[in-house]
Amino acid sequence: MVELTADGQLVLKDHNGLEVWNVTNDASYAAMLDTGNFVLVGTHASVVWQSFDTPTDTILPSQVLGPGTGLLARLTATDYSSGRFKLRVEADGNLVLCTVAVPSGNQYDPYWTSDTVGNGSKLVFNESGRIYLAEKNGSITNFTFGWIDRMKDFYQRGTIDFDGVFRQYVYPKNGMRNGSWDDGWTLVDFQPTDICQAITAKTGSGACGYNSYCTIDERQHVNCKCPPLYSFFDPIGKNKGCMPDFAAQSCDADAKEIESLYELQEMIGLDWPLSDYEQLYPIDEDQCRKECLSDCFCVAATYNDLNCSKMKAPLSNGKMGSYINTKSLIKIPRSIQSQPPIPTGEKKDKKSWTRTRSLLLGGSALINILLIAAVLLLAFHSHKKRIHSLQPNSSETGTGLRSFTYRELQEATNNFSEQLDYGGSGEAYKGYLRDEASTCVAVKRVGNLLPDSEVEFIDLVKAIGQASHKNLVRLLGFCNEGTERFLVYKFLSTGPLKSFLFKSIRLKWNQRVQVALGIARGLLYLHEECGTQIIHCDIQPRNILLDDDFVAKISNFESGKLLRADQTRVDMAVRGTVGYIAPEWFKNMGITAKADVYSFGVTLLEIICCRKILEPAAENDQDARLTDWVNTCYRNGRLDMVVGGDEEVLFDMRRVERFVAVALWCVQEEPSLRPTMWKVTQMLDGAATVPVPPDPSSYISSIQ
């Protein structure tokens, strides 16, 4: 409850009526202004106190933050006490984001700065929607934030959120938004682009709490996660860190006991860059594992290219992503039952403890044997039941893929009666497998193969079967019987991306952004991260399927090509679809993964513009090729024409400009000028700068 007392005090009381905060001023009345500023007005109509002078985590239009002032994030999404992140205008003119210690408020090194030392003096949020640093003479520095466009129609705010990211949001004043007030805000701009990578301070826990690690999801939200057999201190406030669910390793145990009690669980792409206390080089991975297991102070190790780093507790600054080439080895117990209890009271006699531990280990071994026997018995009966439900000729391959007979697929699809709009060169049919779950599948027919392509087809199927990524459609099996070739995919009911770009029903801009990022990450996996490099050869919207959450999944691999470890390019006949085919296909040049990069660039432009590659932008438009038209708009500074009147996209023009520039790099006629998919993902995520692309040569396929 807020009360303005008779003597001019503003008092805040809790639900029990107890005072928790007050401002003592000789105020005549209080008022909430249209700007969101709450003011106390004195007897001579002068403002004696205002909320704009004591901001918390948010800045509003017309508000100014001077040197030495700033914003402090709340602790969690629901806890509004002081948090771990601060935005501050420094006395030297720099705007910084930094982590702080809770509850003391000690400020650590910045993880983001505006680089305006000696220039800026105050942070201004003007009513046009621009946040910028102004010099003492009023001129604007090079640092600006946000986007100016019809901002008078929107409520606006800039907030340092509890995850440490400073974001600018808008909300329509006409209230035409679905959902609640909290859910209706649209993100306009944010810094830093990836806080997981940005925080490198030598002190503090990093973006997430101690013993946890940071990832960025498709919506650019921070996710804090725990290592195996660790759990959150607070399941609601996940940025508070994690704690182990087992006792720490005893320093009294001998090597043989340690080997029986502990193991190292491998996690790829995870690093704890500030937790190492000892570095070993050169050393192989097996020796690195032994060194950490035998060291009671080592709770984890990281290994990369003969470098081994032993990590102490608590682990700090953990981060996971495709940009990390390090392998983390997390020390965990082999089984919770085999762990000694956490000691309480005085230390027991070592011989007595060894005897107790032997009994525990013996009992644990007996229990484990009984459990294994039970599991094997159940597995045997389950396998027997499953084999009975399958057709006699079905089989499992060494890759985990199922080899179907033509008869099985004919029965699963009811004689290929329900055709799907699933893209690709061959027909696709909906069906149900005769397994316990009646798995719904899409059965895709593969066109006729040349005799010398049989082995290549099998090798490609095996490679795809071993590939596993959230942005790839899961391949369940195949058929290679006589002249019949089929690939059996997991069925996705939402359908191909093309159905949500070029028709009246279109994905929202934020959804299209995540789709583009998903396709890029899927291609990065195919090109650089799976066991065998795969060139897809036909990336386009009809070969991108969407799941129920509109997550993009690359499909239709039947045109793909494998690159062996000793190959950088291959010679092959033209594959793909007109408009998406890279120029080198028609120049008798060797084909590399850069052919997929070209196709991705075309697809990215279609996602941005919701316009097909070969389609006039207006009646009598001679510039019907999308790449040429967008390039012209980009060179003339008219990207507003590219997105039309889509207000949601107009609020995010900085990202639009970045995405268009990346696409124009991808569609360069010369393959060597195109970036790799690793570089593409970095530029799309904002983790790498995007130089101005060369003006791509106009290329129109002679095959129409």
TAFENTA-V269756 format. One record per pair of residues at least 6 apart in sequence whose C-alpha atoms are under 8 Angstrom apart, sorted by the first residue. I is the first residue (numbers start at 1). J is the second residue. Records with the same first field share a line. If there is no record, write none. Layout:
I = J / J
This chain:
1 = 12 / 13 / 14 / 15 / 17
2 = 10 / 11 / 12 / 13
3 = 9 / 10 / 11 / 12
4 = 10 / 11 / 29 / 30
5 = 11
7 = 26 / 27
8 = 24 / 25 / 26 / 27 / 28 / 29
9 = 22 / 23 / 24 / 25 / 26 / 27
10 = 22 / 23 / 24 / 25
11 = 19 / 20 / 21 / 22 / 23
12 = 19 / 20 / 21 / 22
13 = 19 / 20 / 21
14 = 20
25 = 48 / 49
26 = 42 / 43 / 48
27 = 40 / 41 / 42 / 43 / 48
28 = 40 / 41 / 42 / 43
29 = 40 / 41 / 42
30 = 38 / 39 / 40 / 41
31 = 38 / 39 / 40 / 41
32 = 38 / 39
33 = 39
35 = 60 / 61 / 62
36 = 60
37 = 50 / 51 / 52
38 = 50 / 51 / 52
39 = 47 / 48 / 49 / 50 / 51
40 = 47 / 48 / 49 / 50
41 = 47 / 48 / 49
42 = 48
52 = 63 / 64
55 = 70 / 71
56 = 71 / 72 / 73
57 = 71 / 72 / 73 / 74 / 159 / 160 / 161
58 = 71 / 157 / 158 / 159 / 160
59 = 71 / 125 / 157 / 158 / 159
60 = 125 / 156 / 157 / 158
61 = 125 / 126 / 127 / 128 / 129 / 156 / 157
62 = 124 / 125 / 126 / 127
63 = 124 / 125 / 126
64 = 122 / 123 / 124 / 125
65 = 89 / 122 / 123 / 124
66 = 89 / 121 / 122 / 123
67 = 89 / 90 / 91 / 93 / 121 / 122
68 = 88 / 89 / 90 / 91
69 = 88 / 89 / 90
70 = 86 / 87 / 88 / 89
71 = 86 / 87 / 88 / 160
72 = 82 / 83 / 84 / 85 / 86 / 87 / 160
73 = 82 / 83 / 84 / 85 / 86 / 159 / 160 / 161 / 162 / 164
74 = 80 / 81 / 82 / 83 / 84 / 161 / 162
75 = 81 / 82 / 83 / 84 / 162 / 237
76 = 83 / 162 / 163 / 236 / 237 / 239
77 = 162 / 237
82 = 102 / 103
83 = 100 / 102 / 162
84 = 99 / 100 / 101 / 102 / 162 / 164
85 = 97 / 98 / 99 / 100 / 160 / 162 / 163 / 164
86 = 97 / 98 / 99 / 100 / 160 / 164
87 = 95 / 96 / 97 / 98 / 160 / 166
88 = 95 / 96 / 97
89 = 95 / 96 / 121 / 122 / 123
90 = 96
91 = 121
92 = 117 / 118 / 119 / 120 / 121
93 = 116 / 117 / 118 / 119 / 120 / 121 / 122
94 = 113 / 114 / 115 / 116 / 117 / 118 / 119 / 120 / 121
95 = 113 / 114 / 115 / 116 / 123 / 133
96 = 110 / 111 / 112 / 113 / 114
97 = 110 / 111 / 112 / 113 / 164
98 = 107 / 108 / 109 / 110 / 111 / 112
99 = 107 / 108 / 109 / 110 / 111 / 164 / 204 / 206
100 = 106 / 107 / 108 / 204
101 = 107 / 108 / 204
108 = 201 / 203 / 204
109 = 201
110 = 199 / 201
111 = 195 / 198 / 199 / 200 / 201
112 = 191 / 192 / 198 / 199
114 = 143
116 = 141 / 142 / 143
119 = 134 / 135 / 141
120 = 133 / 134 / 135 / 136 / 140 / 141
121 = 133 / 134 / 135 / 136
122 = 133 / 134 / 135 / 136
123 = 131 / 132 / 133 / 134
124 = 131 / 132 / 133 / 134
125 = 131 / 132
127 = 151 / 152
128 = 148 / 149 / 150 / 151 / 152
129 = 146 / 147 / 148 / 149 / 151 / 156
130 = 144 / 145 / 146 / 147 / 148
131 = 144 / 145 / 146
132 = 140 / 141 / 143 / 144 / 145
133 = 140 / 141 / 143 / 144
134 = 140 / 141
135 = 141
145 = 189
146 = 168 / 188 / 189
147 = 188 / 189 / 651 / 652 / 653 / 654
149 = 650 / 651
153 = 172 / 173 / 174
154 = 170 / 171 / 172 / 173
155 = 170 / 171 / 172 / 173
156 = 168 / 169 / 170 / 171
157 = 168 / 169 / 170
158 = 166 / 167 / 168 / 169
159 = 166 / 167 / 168
160 = 166 / 167
161 = 167
163 = 207 / 208 / 222 / 239
164 = 195 / 207
165 = 190 / 191 / 192 / 195
166 = 190 / 191 / 192
167 = 187 / 188 / 189 / 190 / 191
168 = 187 / 188 / 189 / 190
169 = 185 / 186 / 187 / 188 / 189
170 = 185 / 186 / 187 / 188
171 = 184 / 185 / 186
177 = 184
178 = 184
188 = 651 / 652
189 = 652
192 = 198
193 = 220 / 685 / 686 / 687
194 = 216 / 220 / 685 / 686 / 687
195 = 207 / 222
196 = 206 / 207 / 214 / 215 / 216 / 222 / 319
197 = 319
199 = 206 / 207 / 317
200 = 206 / 317
202 = 274
204 = 316 / 317
205 = 315 / 316 / 317
206 = 316 / 317 / 318
207 = 214 / 239 / 317
208 = 214 / 224 / 238 / 239 / 240 / 241 / 317 / 318
209 = 224 / 238 / 239 / 240 / 241 / 242 / 316 / 317
210 = 240 / 241 / 242 / 314 / 315 / 316 / 317
211 = 226 / 227 / 241 / 242 / 243 / 313 / 314 / 315 / 316 / 318
212 = 224 / 225 / 226 / 227 / 241 / 242 / 315 / 316 / 317 / 318
213 = 224 / 225 / 226 / 227 / 270 / 316 / 317 / 318 / 319 / 320
214 = 222 / 223 / 224 / 225 / 317 / 318 / 319 / 320
215 = 222 / 223 / 224 / 225 / 319 / 320 / 321
216 = 222 / 223
217 = 223
218 = 514 / 517 / 518
219 = 510 / 514
224 = 238 / 239
225 = 238
226 = 232 / 241 / 242
227 = 330
228 = 265 / 330 / 332
229 = 244 / 245 / 246 / 332
230 = 242 / 243 / 244 / 245
231 = 242 / 243 / 244 / 245
232 = 238 / 240 / 241 / 242 / 243
233 = 240 / 241 / 242 / 243
234 = 240 / 241
246 = 332 / 333 / 336 / 339
247 = 339 / 340 / 341 / 342
248 = 342
249 = 296 / 297
250 = 296
251 = 295 / 296
255 = 294
258 = 293 / 294
259 = 293
260 = 334
261 = 333 / 334 / 335 / 338 / 339
262 = 293 / 331 / 332 / 333 / 334
263 = 293 / 331 / 332 / 333 / 334
264 = 289 / 293 / 300 / 329 / 330 / 331 / 332
265 = 329 / 330 / 331 / 332
266 = 327 / 328 / 329 / 330
267 = 327 / 328 / 329 / 330
268 = 325 / 326 / 327 / 328
269 = 320 / 321 / 322 / 323 / 324 / 325 / 326 / 327 / 328
270 = 318 / 319 / 320 / 321 / 324 / 326 / 327 / 328
271 = 302 / 318 / 319 / 320 / 324 / 326 / 327 / 328
272 = 302 / 311 / 315 / 316 / 317 / 318 / 319
273 = 316 / 317 / 318
274 = 315 / 316 / 317
275 = 311 / 312 / 313 / 314 / 315 / 316 / 317
276 = 309 / 310 / 311 / 312
277 = 309 / 310 / 311 / 312
278 = 309 / 310 / 311
279 = 307 / 308 / 309 / 310
280 = 288 / 307 / 308 / 309
281 = 306 / 307 / 308
282 = 306 / 307 / 308
283 = 306 / 307 / 308
284 = 306
285 = 303 / 306 / 308
288 = 301 / 303 / 308
289 = 301 / 329
292 = 298 / 299 / 300 / 301 / 310
293 = 331
297 = 312 / 313
298 = 310 / 311 / 312 / 313 / 331
299 = 310 / 311 / 312 / 313 / 330 / 331
300 = 310 / 311 / 312 / 328 / 329 / 330 / 331
301 = 308 / 309 / 310 / 311 / 328 / 329 / 330
302 = 308 / 309 / 310 / 311 / 326 / 327 / 328 / 329
303 = 309 / 326 / 327 / 328 / 329
304 = 325 / 326 / 327
333 = 339
337 = 364
338 = 360 / 361 / 364
340 = 357
386 = 435 / 436
389 = 434 / 435 / 436
390 = 434 / 435
391 = 408
393 = 404 / 405
394 = 402 / 403 / 404 / 405 / 408
395 = 402 / 403 / 404
396 = 402 / 403
397 = 403
399 = 462 / 465 / 466
400 = 465 / 466
401 = 462 / 465 / 475 / 476 / 477 / 478
402 = 476 / 477 / 478
403 = 477 / 478 / 479 / 480
404 = 477 / 478 / 479 / 480
405 = 479 / 480 / 481
406 = 479 / 481 / 484
409 = 415 / 431 / 443
410 = 416
412 = 431 / 432 / 433 / 434
413 = 429 / 430 / 431 / 432 / 443
414 = 431
416 = 429 / 430 / 431
417 = 429
418 = 429 / 430 / 431
419 = 427 / 428 / 429 / 430
420 = 427 / 428 / 429 / 430 / 442
421 = 428 / 495 / 496
422 = 428 / 495 / 496 / 542 / 543 / 545
423 = 496 / 542 / 543 / 556
424 = 542 / 543 / 556
425 = 446 / 447
426 = 444 / 445 / 446 / 447
427 = 444 / 445
428 = 442 / 443 / 444 / 445
429 = 442 / 443 / 444
430 = 440 / 441 / 442 / 443 / 491
431 = 440 / 441 / 442 / 443
432 = 438 / 439 / 440 / 441
433 = 439 / 440 / 441
440 = 490 / 491
441 = 488 / 489 / 490 / 491
442 = 488 / 489 / 490 / 491
443 = 486 / 487 / 488 / 489
444 = 486 / 487 / 488 / 489
445 = 484 / 485 / 486 / 487
446 = 484 / 485 / 486 / 487 / 558
447 = 485
448 = 483 / 485
460 = 560 / 561 / 562
461 = 478
463 = 531 / 532
464 = 475 / 557
465 = 474 / 475 / 476 / 477
466 = 531
467 = 526 / 530 / 531
468 = 474 / 530
469 = 522 / 525
470 = 522 / 553
471 = 518 / 519 / 521 / 522 / 551 / 552 / 553 / 554
472 = 522 / 552 / 553 / 554 / 555
473 = 489 / 490 / 545 / 553 / 554 / 555
474 = 489 / 490
475 = 487 / 488 / 489 / 490
476 = 487 / 488 / 489 / 490
477 = 487 / 488 / 489
478 = 485 / 486 / 487 / 488
479 = 485 / 486 / 487
480 = 486
487 = 558
492 = 545 / 546 / 547 / 548
493 = 546 / 547 / 548
494 = 545 / 546 / 547 / 548 / 550
495 = 545 / 546 / 547
496 = 541 / 542 / 543 / 544 / 545 / 546
497 = 541 / 542 / 543 / 544 / 545 / 546 / 552
498 = 541 / 542 / 544
499 = 506 / 542
500 = 506 / 507
501 = 507 / 606 / 607 / 610 / 611
502 = 610 / 611 / 612
506 = 610
508 = 648
509 = 648 / 649
511 = 550
512 = 607 / 608
514 = 551 / 552
515 = 550 / 551 / 552
516 = 552 / 604 / 607
517 = 681 / 684 / 685
518 = 551 / 552 / 553
519 = 544 / 552 / 553 / 554
520 = 600 / 677 / 680 / 681
521 = 677 / 681
522 = 553 / 554
523 = 596 / 677
524 = 677 / 678 / 681
526 = 532 / 533 / 534 / 535 / 536
527 = 533 / 534 / 535 / 593 / 677
532 = 562 / 563 / 564 / 565
533 = 562 / 563 / 564 / 565
534 = 560 / 561 / 562 / 563 / 593
535 = 560 / 561 / 562 / 563 / 592 / 593 / 595 / 596
536 = 557 / 559 / 560 / 561 / 596
537 = 559 / 560 / 561 / 575 / 576 / 595 / 596
538 = 559 / 560 / 575 / 576 / 577 / 580 / 581 / 596 / 599
539 = 554 / 576 / 580 / 596 / 599 / 600 / 603
540 = 580 / 599 / 600 / 602 / 603
541 = 603
543 = 554 / 555 / 556
544 = 552 / 553 / 554 / 555
545 = 552 / 553 / 554 / 555
546 = 552 / 553
547 = 553
559 = 575 / 576
563 = 569 / 570
568 = 592
569 = 590 / 591 / 592 / 593
570 = 590 / 591 / 592
571 = 588 / 589 / 590 / 591
572 = 590 / 591
573 = 585
574 = 585 / 586
575 = 581
578 = 701 / 703 / 704
579 = 602 / 613 / 614 / 700 / 701
580 = 598 / 599 / 602 / 603 / 613
581 = 595 / 598 / 599
582 = 595 / 596 / 598 / 599 / 667 / 669
583 = 669 / 699 / 701
584 = 590 / 591 / 595 / 669 / 671
585 = 591
594 = 671 / 672 / 674 / 675 / 676
595 = 671
597 = 666 / 667 / 674 / 675 / 676 / 677
598 = 666 / 667 / 668 / 674
599 = 667
600 = 663 / 666
601 = 662 / 663 / 664 / 665 / 666 / 667
602 = 613 / 627 / 663 / 666 / 667
604 = 659 / 660 / 663
605 = 626 / 627 / 630 / 660 / 663
606 = 612 / 613 / 626
608 = 642 / 643 / 656 / 659 / 660
609 = 642 / 643
611 = 617 / 626
612 = 626
613 = 625 / 626 / 627
614 = 624 / 625 / 626
615 = 624 / 625 / 626
616 = 622 / 623 / 624 / 625
617 = 623 / 624
623 = 629
627 = 664 / 667
628 = 698
630 = 639 / 642 / 660
631 = 664 / 695 / 696
633 = 639 / 641 / 642
634 = 660
639 = 656 / 657
640 = 650
643 = 649 / 650
649 = 656
658 = 683 / 684 / 690
659 = 684
661 = 690 / 691 / 692 / 693
662 = 680 / 683 / 684 / 690 / 693
664 = 693 / 694 / 695 / 696
665 = 673 / 674 / 675 / 693 / 694 / 696
666 = 674 / 675
667 = 674 / 696
668 = 674 / 694 / 696 / 697
669 = 696 / 697 / 699
679 = 688
682 = 688
683 = 689 / 690
